[in-house]
Amino acid sequence: MTRSLRHLIAAVLLAAAGVLGAAHPASAAPAPPTPVTCAGCYHPALRTSWNWVLAAVPAAPYRAVSLYDVDGFDNSAANVSALHAAGIKAVCYLSAGTYENWRSDAGQFPAAILGKSNGWPGEKWLDVRDVQKAGSALRTIMDARLDMCRQKGFDMVELDNVDGYTNKTGFPLTAADQLYFNALLANDSHARGLSVLQKNDNEQIPQLVAYFDGALNEQCNQYSECTTAQNGGYGLDQYVAAGKPVFQAEYSLATSKFCTKDNNQNFNGVKFSIDLDDSVFQACR
């Protein structure tokens, strides 16, 4: 599993990606697909209490929250059913932008789409341009993962690591490549009756807010990058303005340093252990 931290130089890399894309128009990504709506999906309210547990399979007694975000592979249909029996919605965590060598489907990834390490043991960035091809192996794998989430009874999906184009992946990914990939997987989630959270790629929130049902962020307060006013053209507040919730996680800051800010923005802020093992849970509201 991975919990990518924000990169302070993301804006510079984004600009470089744009220049690179302009220099090679022949390889330009297609326009993103039209958003697929999902009227029957679970749509969490702006104010939704939540817990995030990826390092373990949570068991009763659960924390008194409305939503748990848990690992999609490690949790079984019975685990999801137990959350539902306790009145809790379940989010299926998936790493969409990286290969993880311990996953049960790891052998299905073609070597050609495996890039550089993303800094976490056993993980490599993926060449997300693969989904632009007919019969894409990567899309087949990701859609099978979404099917798994649906079959286990999850209500929502969290797509992690969808910001390869701002990192050293080993591939010349552009913002347009990333936008197409992210929008496609959001649509594929909706097609399965699953709502979907955006994780990472905040720079493209203005384009992605139409595809996703909310956002999950790490440490935007610590790095002063939560809002449009702070960033210039994008911010998590754009999700709130669209009536969609923001789930905001901090690890190092004391709650006194971020909760007032999160509450004022109508973000659902919580302090967790960086291990996401349920050892720390300090909700702002």
WOGICOR-V285104 format. One record per residue. NEAR is the number of other C-alpha atoms within 10 Angstrom. Layout:
near
NEAR
NEAR
This chain:
near
19
19
17
17
13
18
11
10
10
17
13
10
18
20
14
16
20
15
12
15
20
13
11
9
9
8
12
15
19
11
11
17
13
11
17
17
17
17
10
10
18
16
18
19
12
19
17
16
21
22
25
22
19
22
15
14
14
22
10
9
8
13
16
12
15
18
22
22
20
27
25
24
15
14
19
18
16
11
20
24
17
17
22
17
10
14
13
21
22
27
25
29
26
22
21
25
24
28
23
20
14
11
12
9
14
12
10
11
17
11
9
9
19
19
18
16
17
21
11
12
11
14
21
21
27
29
25
25
22
17
19
16
10
8
10
12
16
23
21
14
16
20
16
13
20
26
16
17
29
19
12
19
21
30
22
28
27
24
23
22
22
24
29
25
27
23
19
15
20
17
18
15
25
26
24
20
25
24
23
21
24
26
24
21
21
27
23
21
28
25
15
16
20
28
29
27
27
26
24
22
23
24
20
19
22
14
14
21
22
17
25
26
28
26
24
20
24
23
20
19
20
15
12
10
19
24
17
13
11
11
15
10
13
19
21
29
20
18
22
19
12
13
15
21
26
29
25
21
23
22
18
13
14
11
18
9
12
19
23
15
16
22
14
8
17
17
28
22
30
25
23
22
17
15
15
18
16
18
10
14
17
15
17
18
14
